[in-house]
Amino acid sequence: MEEVRSIAELPGGRTATLWDCWRGHAEKEPGRDAIVHWAAGEPPFRWTWGDLLVAATGHAQRLLEMGVKPGDVCAFIMRHHRSFYSLYMAVTALGALPSVLAYPNPRLHPDKFRAGLEGMALRSGLDWVLTDRELEPITGPLLARAGSTVRGLLFPLEWGGDAPKGTAAPPWREVDPDAPCLLQHSSGTTGLQKAVVLSHRAVLEHVRRYAAAIEVRPDDKVVSWLPLYHDMGLIACFQLPLALGVPLVQIDPFEWIQAPCILIEAISQERGSLVWLPNFAYNLMADRIHEEDIAGTRLESLRLAINCSEPVRAESHDKFYRRFAPHGLRREALAACYAMAETTFAATQTPPGGEARRLRVDRESIARGRVVVKEVGESTRVCVSSGIPIPGCELRAVASSGETLPEDSVGEIVIRSVSLFDGYRNNPEKTAEVLRDGWYYSGDYGFVHAGEWYVVGRKKDILIVAGKNVYPEDVEDAVSQVPQVLPGRVIAFGVEDDVTGTEKIAVAAETPLTDDAGRKRLCRTIREAGMAIDTTISHVCLAPPRWLIKSSSGKLSRGVNKERALRDLALE
Amino acid sequence: MISERLKKTICRELDLDDFEFEDATTAGQVPGWDSLSHVRIICAVEAEFGLRFRTMEVLRLKNVGDLQALVDARMPID
């Protein structure tokens, strides 16, 4: 596909920027759909390439006048809005770095949200915050705080009109393709957030290679409900279609989670061909969509439904297929991918044209580190392939000694890629922990079998709930502050949930309380402490003082205590 | 006014012993009621009352009072 091959290079050999790509699409096909903004109950709003570029140019001129400069970090904290796209593109055009942050959930305590923002501002040097007036009471103090890097709060939705008119020759200077083009924050509410910075070249090289891996065609159409603060939403479902000129249908994540049938409706109506979904979405849509809500919808156009961001479960694929096969879903559309922000996005991908492979292995053999394929019998686990390395990407499984392991051996997955990040912004310690000799140490355990990669566990304690990373430390800090919980005597861990197809969060906490009523109240207060950091604690195990075991390093051992808690304590 | 039947349905789904619901109670105030459990609760309410809500009706719900009103509007008058 010529268009895909040529995106990173302009005639004359000059390397392209994202803006160059977007401008190229607008010049070549100004009337073609670029983004279809989907909002329930309204007709879809269709941005053509021509209109989108005019709007983005107008916004860029306004931002330039307001003082936004190349290299400035511009945080977006906005709800689903059709003006978002042109604003994002405008920031990129100026050589500034857009960084999309999650819009605060009503559950999240405003002080926690503000503390998270302040931490981000300190570490990443946020210069501008583009947001709405509703959040001013929370974001306003960022400006006033001594030493704040934030130079201004901007309320672009009040600027008036959908498409300010730009001129044909924008008055800003050309952007260097090796300059950063975006900044992405990991989740986490305390000092755990890490920021990944990517250049125009890195994003476009990645898009080019990943597009080859999934065989993107000019008639493809991406449909997504994914939030853009997540790498899957931002790179696979936003940067990729925009760079390639493939139309994108963007659904409101808040609307999708309440009415998941919207995705089926959008794929059917728009003839979408590519979707990326975290595993829980397969269960949610298979279990919770009423037939009446999708009557008449068809899914034959769906070429790939790519499962990514959480462990891929065979039963989730099966139930999704059973539910939607009568609507035309093809089995070979069930694909999977292994990805992370540190490699821009994808490291591996299952080849198009066939369903993601499965391997039934002896469960004990995984724990022993040497996988034994066992087609029948009890105590087996079905592992779903995440595919083969995408072009420009190399993977190894390594032992704790650093030695490269042979096929079928479980080790930490380390990755070398042309799209590898340079390091976490302003965080050399964290960078040194994961980046060694040009290899990224993913913290995931996996093995390679017949050339395909299978991810089977995690070295790090991070929890993945509905595709969102949750740091156990954040949960433990919040629960530690609950009266009657012994401070520092808490562990948080994940419990697999087959019904929802994701992890649920459990905590084990020590308390001196022994009476039933008091313990019941405490369980509820612990759950409420989770709510204040926008985290659902599904299970609470209360333990007597000195019950939790410390490791040799003097820290509470999550792994050992999880096993003991699940075995010996009541889940409340 | 939130009916005992609606309250019990929600509490059952969220594994809560009890909760004092008011009309203005929002999901974010109820332990365990997050975006992931929301659809499950709506399905449980539909099953309990033998109703089927439309997409836009679900999206317009702002609080438990709205959910009660939606149930009331759809239930046959005794």
Interface residues (C-beta under 8 A of the other chain):
Chain A: A40 G41 N105 P106 R107 F254 E255 I257 Q258 A259 P260 C261 I262 F280 L284 R288 H290 E292 D293 V465 A466 T500 T502 K520 R524 R527 E528 M531 T536 S538
Chain B: L16 D17 T26 A27 G28 P31 G32 D34 S35 L36 S37 H38 V39 R40 I42 C43 R52 T55 M56 V58 L59
